[in-house]
């Protein structure tokens, strides 16, 4: 029930990179990543990028994601992946609830040595039955991660990290693509093409477990 939700105020700090913002990824308490159960009401997040792989799993409502040259309208149960360094923006017109995970580059590089040479390519609504099953497995992992944080069982962090590594393995095994091939395929323009700096600004959102 959105009216009865218990939430905390989260803050994301961004630095102005010319016309594109750089997002400083916060780290969830006791973790090396950022995981958040978010409630968004009529919010626009301008074009930005970050040094982290981001996955958004929409639990309810709607969200439009502007990602590189693509525009994706997300509805309940949709999931989307944004690669590290990719320019993207989001717009929520009617409110939504989502699970958001951001995995910093330094964490990825620790366990995937060739991380700088790969990207992850994931279709939000695949028509292939096998790909649909793989996406459902990702949804289950993300739901289970949130359940662990809500219930806080004995060995909570062991279970949470077990799910996190299962998620990473699925991304690596099912969705990785050589970065050069991915760029040639999409004509992607990323943060690597920008060299500038600027002032800090902030954007706020409601987060249940940040």
N, C-alpha and C positions, 0 to 999 in steps of 0.2 A: 504494500500500500504506500504510494508515493507520499501521501499526506502525513503518514505516521512514521516515516523513515527517521532513523537516528543517524545523523551524518556529522562530519567534521569539515572544517574549511581547509581546503588544500591550496597551496600556492605554487605556481610554476613561474620561475624567473626566466626572462628571455632577454637576449642582447640584440640590438639592432644591427643587422648585417646589410647595410644599404637598404634595399626595399624588402629584404627577407630577414626574419628573426631567427636567432639561434636559441634553442630551448635548452636550458640547463636542467638535466634530468635529476629530480630528487631521488633519494634512495629510501625505500621503506625501512622502518626501524628493524635493526638486526639482520638485514638482508643486503645483498649486493645488486639487487635489481629494484625496479619500481612496480608495484602491483596495487591496483586501486579498483574498488567497486564504486563507480561514478554515477551521479545523477545530474543530468544536464538540462537546463531550462532556457531555451531560446538564446543560444550562445553562438557567436562566430569567432573562430580562432584563425587569425590571419596567417598567411603563408609563412612557414617556418621549417626548420630542420633540426636534427639532433644526432648526436653520436650514439645511437641506440636503435635496435630493431624494435618496432612497435607493433603490437597486435591489438585490435579492437574487436571485441565480441559483443554485439548488440543484443541485450536481453529483452528490451522492450523499446517501443517508440521508433524514431527515424533519425537518420544522420546522413548528410551529404559529405563525401570526402573528395576533395580536389587533390589529385595525386599525380605529379608530373604533368603529363598531357591528358590524363584521364579524369573523368568525373563519375563517381560511383554513388548511387543512391542506395543506402542501406536501410533494411527493414528488420523487424524482429528475427533473431536467430542468425543473421548474417555475420560473417567474420571477414576481417580484412587485415592484410599485413603491409606495413610500410618499412622499407629498408632504411638502414642507417644512411644519413646524408641526403635522402630524398626530400625535395621540397613538397610540402603538402599543407592543406588548409582544411578546416571542417566547418560545417554550418548545421546547427540544430534549430529547426523552426517550431517544433511542437513538443519538445521535451523528449528525453530518453533515459534509459538505464543501461549501463554497459560495464563490462570488465575490461580493464586496460592493463596491459603489461608492457613495460619498456625494459629491454635487456641491453645494458651498455656495451659498447665495443670492447672495453677492456675485459669484461666477463666472457664475451664470445671468443675473443682471441686466446684466452686462457685454455679453453677446451676445444676450440676449432682453430688450429694454427694457421690454416689457409683462409681464415675469415675475410681478410682484406681482398681476396681474389674471387670471392663468390657473392652472389645475391640470392635472395629467396623469391621465387615466383609462385604466387598463389592466386587462383581464380576464386572470386567471392561466391559465385553461383555456378559451379561446374555441372555439366550435363552428364558427364561420365559417372557411372555408378561407383566405380572404385574410388574416384576422387571425392565423391560425395561422402563415402564411408570414412575416408581419411580426415575430411573436415569435421565430421561428427566426432571422431576420436579426439581431435583438438578441442572441440567444444567441451567434451567430457572432462578433459584434463583441466581446462580453465575453471569449469564449475567446481571440480574437486579441490582445486587450489583455494578457491574462495570458501568452500565448506571448511577446509582445514583452518583457515584464518578465523572463521566465525566460531567454530566449536572449540578450537585450541586444545586438542587432545594431548595426552602425554606423547612426547617425541614429535611435537608439532613441526619443528624445523626440519627434522629428518624426513617426515612425510612430504612437507612442502617442497624441499629440494629434490626429493625423488621424483615428484611430479614435474618440477622444472626441468630436470635432465631428460625426462621422458619427452617433454615438449621439444627441447633442443634436438634430441635424436630424431624426432619425427620431421622437424624442419630440415635438418641436414639430409636425412635419408630420402624424403619425398619432394622437397621443394627447392633444393639448391641448384644454382646455375652459374656457370662461369661469368664473372662480372663483365668482361669485355664483350662476350656474346650477348649478354642481357642488354648492355648499353647500345650495341649495334642494332639490336632488335627493336628497342623502344625509342632510340634517340634521346635517352634520358639526360637531363641536365641536373646535376647534383651540386651539393655544397662545395665539392672540390673545385668548381669553376669560380668560386667567390673568394676574394681576399680583401676583407674589409672588417672594420669593427665599429662599435658605437656605444650608445647609452643603454641603460637597463630599463626594462619595464616589466610589469607583472600582469598576469591574468589569473582569475580565480574561478574555482569550481567546487561543487559539493562532492566530497569523497568520504565514503563510510569507513574505510580502513587504512587511509594513507598515514 
